[in-house]
Amino acid sequence: MNIRLIIVALLPMILGQCGFSQPSKETSSNTMENKNKEYSHTDASKVNLSDEEWKKVLPEDVYYVARMKGTERPWTSKFENFHEIGTFYCAVCGNALFRSDTKFESGCGWPSFYEPISKSSIIYATDNTLGMERTEVMCGRCKSHLGHVFKDGPPPTGLRYCINGVVLDFEKAAAAEKKYKEQQGDKK
Ligand SMILES: [Zn+2]
């Protein structure tokens, strides 16, 4: 009788320990976001890091496009043929850039959008490299190179924002909403 009582008393402790040991395994992933302290979906303040500093925290392919104004190979982005509903963010700083309902099939080999999420989310510059006159598109928060904008897009804007998928992060609508509610809850 006494032994049974002891087992019953100990059982929740044993089970509890098993339960506690699981989450620590999951939190060890995603080292990029841990290293990159500028990444935020809520902080709108401008980010001003040198290329040298970015090189330390960004994956090589992201650094090459975002900071060296490189271009990913066409048809290689996981976002090129992608139809989830949600928001696309700058992979460098987390700034919201495009909504999935402004994404369209351009057939050009890169993820394409007809409108940014807000006027301030993007900045523009004239790009005369490669013997062409193009308009470069950069992140409005961290000034990372994203791609170019062309005037052959669909209505209502007639614009085609041709964006390197490697500098985009995506969050599904439901996940973003859940996070937003949690943050609002934290503030209360
Ligand atoms: Zn950015």
Boltz pocket constraint, residues with backbone or C-beta under 6 A from the ligand:
constraints:
  - pocket:
      binder: B
      contacts: [[A, 90], [A, 91], [A, 92], [A, 93], [A, 94], [A, 95], [A, 139], [A, 140], [A, 141], [A, 142], [A, 143], [A, 144]]
      max_distance: 6.0
